[in-house]
Amino acid sequence: MQIFQRSDPSTQIVGEAAGIAQFASRVVSMLAERHSVTEGAPREALLNNLIEAALSGRPNHFEAVLTEMRQSRVSVAALADIYIPHAARKLGEDWMEDTISWMDVSIAVARLQSLLREIGLAWHADHSGDTGQGAVLMIIPDREQHTLGAMVAMAQMRRYGVSVCLRICPTLEELRSLVASRGFDGVMISVGLRENIDAVAKLVRQVKEMANPPLPVVIGGAITQSRGDVAVCTGADLSTNDIGAALEVVGLKFNAFCILKRA
């Protein structure tokens, strides 16, 4: 895979924000959702197009993604839930195999996150009239370097009508203020690092002490795949990457109509 060298990555990403937003808007508005593909393994051609677009940032590459999506009847939900995570994972694998630079991976994943964030605005529960599906506090703790998985989960919940408040490396004072002022149904914590387990256990305990009765806490992320006792070790109510199971634990059961409406 070709390696692109860039002199000022941050400036380039900022300059591309408008283009990514425009592409996301076209994806949401042009793709017919009915009878579209929402689950299963990604199509290789579309996945490769998405990776190429993320690496280059060029409009013609994003156009290729849009064309392939329309031809394959891939839904916006599948793009967010399946293709973007697979693309990010493939980029990481390419870096591990030393076929792509860390700078290029970082920039490409940043573009994917920007795309996911823009697409998510189409089903942002906080900006819609349907806010009756509950509210969740999503926390990415200190020292966690990866946020894409949490953003995918956040987009899924918002598509189901759940209001999500995301906080990255929040202070305890900030969390106390949020819990006291917002009517959260539960807390979700995204964890990837095994070495963070003790700090996360402390965070779970502190969060549960902030409300009476204690808010249910669910832990998700890569940590759930590397060890099976996360809930026991941290004191959380559940450890899972299944959004449906997580929402049920915090008392938010969504119905099929809500899912189809936002898919």
Backbone hydrogen bonds, N-H to C=O, Kabsch-Sander energy under -0.5 kcal/mol:
donor,donor_aa,acceptor,acceptor_aa,energy
4,F,2,Q,-0.5
12,Q,8,D,-1.9
13,I,9,P,-2.4
14,V,10,S,-2.0
15,G,11,T,-2.2
16,E,12,Q,-1.3
17,A,13,I,-0.6
17,A,14,V,-1.0
20,I,16,E,-2.3
21,A,17,A,-2.4
22,Q,18,A,-2.2
23,F,19,G,-2.3
24,A,20,I,-2.7
25,S,21,A,-2.2
26,R,22,Q,-2.1
27,V,23,F,-2.5
28,V,24,A,-2.3
29,S,25,S,-2.2
30,M,26,R,-2.5
31,L,27,V,-1.6
36,S,33,E,-1.9
37,V,73,R,-4.2
47,L,43,R,-2.6
48,N,44,E,-2.7
49,N,45,A,-2.1
50,L,46,L,-2.5
51,I,47,L,-2.2
52,E,48,N,-2.5
53,A,49,N,-2.4
54,A,50,L,-2.4
55,L,51,I,-2.2
56,S,52,E,-2.4
57,G,53,A,-2.9
61,H,58,R,-0.8
62,F,58,R,-1.6
63,E,59,P,-2.2
64,A,60,N,-1.6
65,V,61,H,-1.6
66,L,62,F,-2.2
67,T,63,E,-2.6
68,E,64,A,-2.3
69,M,65,V,-2.4
70,R,66,L,-2.2
71,Q,67,T,-2.2
72,S,68,E,-2.2
73,R,69,M,-0.7
73,R,70,R,-0.6
74,V,69,M,-2.1
75,S,37,V,-2.7
77,A,263,A,-1.2
79,L,75,S,-1.9
80,A,76,V,-2.2
81,D,77,A,-3.1
82,I,78,A,-2.5
83,Y,78,A,-2.0
84,I,79,L,-2.4
86,H,82,I,-2.1
87,A,83,Y,-2.6
88,A,84,I,-2.3
89,R,85,P,-2.3
90,K,86,H,-2.5
91,L,87,A,-2.3
92,G,88,A,-2.0
93,E,89,R,-2.1
94,D,90,K,-2.4
95,W,91,L,-1.9
96,M,92,G,-2.2
97,E,93,E,-1.8
98,D,95,W,-1.6
99,T,94,D,-2.8
100,I,94,D,-0.6
105,V,101,S,-2.0
106,S,102,W,-2.6
107,I,103,M,-2.3
108,A,104,D,-2.6
109,V,105,V,-2.7
110,A,106,S,-1.9
111,R,107,I,-1.9
112,L,108,A,-2.1
113,Q,109,V,-2.6
114,S,110,A,-2.1
115,L,111,R,-2.4
116,L,112,L,-2.6
117,R,113,Q,-2.5
118,E,114,S,-2.4
119,I,115,L,-2.6
120,G,116,L,-2.2
121,L,117,R,-0.8
121,L,118,E,-0.8
122,A,119,I,-1.8
123,W,120,G,-1.3
124,H,121,L,-0.9
125,A,123,W,-0.6
127,H,124,H,-1.6
128,S,125,A,-1.3
131,T,129,G,-1.0
133,Q,161,G,-0.9
134,G,131,T,-0.6
136,V,163,S,-2.7
137,L,186,G,-2.2
138,M,136,V,-0.6
138,M,165,C,-2.7
139,I,137,L,-0.5
139,I,188,M,-3.1
140,I,167,R,-2.4
144,E,141,P,-1.3
151,M,147,T,-2.0
152,V,148,L,-2.3
153,A,149,G,-2.2
154,M,150,A,-2.4
155,A,151,M,-2.3
156,Q,152,V,-2.2
157,M,153,A,-2.3
158,R,154,M,-2.3
159,R,155,A,-1.9
160,Y,156,Q,-1.3
161,G,158,R,-1.2
162,V,157,M,-2.7
163,S,134,G,-2.7
165,C,136,V,-2.6
166,L,164,V,-0.6
167,R,138,M,-2.5
169,C,140,I,-3.6
169,C,167,R,-0.6
175,L,171,T,-2.1
176,R,172,L,-2.7
177,S,173,E,-2.1
178,L,174,E,-2.3
179,V,175,L,-2.8
180,A,176,R,-2.1
181,S,177,S,-1.8
182,R,178,L,-2.4
184,F,182,R,-1.6
185,D,135,A,-3.3
186,G,135,A,-0.8
187,V,216,P,-2.6
188,M,137,L,-2.9
189,I,218,V,-2.6
190,S,139,I,-2.5
191,V,189,I,-0.6
191,V,220,G,-3.0
196,N,193,L,-1.3
197,I,194,R,-1.7
200,V,196,N,-2.5
201,A,197,I,-2.1
202,K,198,D,-1.8
203,L,199,A,-2.0
204,V,200,V,-2.9
205,R,201,A,-2.0
206,Q,202,K,-2.3
207,V,203,L,-2.7
208,K,204,V,-2.3
209,E,205,R,-1.2
210,M,207,V,-1.4
211,A,208,K,-0.7
218,V,187,V,-2.6
219,I,238,L,-2.6
220,G,189,I,-2.5
223,I,191,V,-2.2
224,T,221,G,-1.5
225,Q,222,A,-1.5
226,S,222,A,-0.9
227,R,223,I,-1.4
233,C,229,D,-2.8
234,T,230,V,-2.0
235,G,231,A,-1.9
236,A,231,A,-0.7
237,D,217,V,-2.3
238,L,217,V,-1.1
240,T,219,I,-2.0
243,I,241,N,-0.8
246,A,242,D,-2.4
247,L,243,I,-2.7
248,E,244,G,-1.8
249,V,245,A,-1.9
250,V,246,A,-1.5
251,G,248,E,-1.1
252,L,247,L,-3.5
253,K,251,G,-0.7
254,F,252,L,-0.6
259,I,255,N,-1.7
260,L,256,A,-2.7
261,K,257,F,-2.2
262,R,258,C,-1.3
263,A,259,I,-1.3
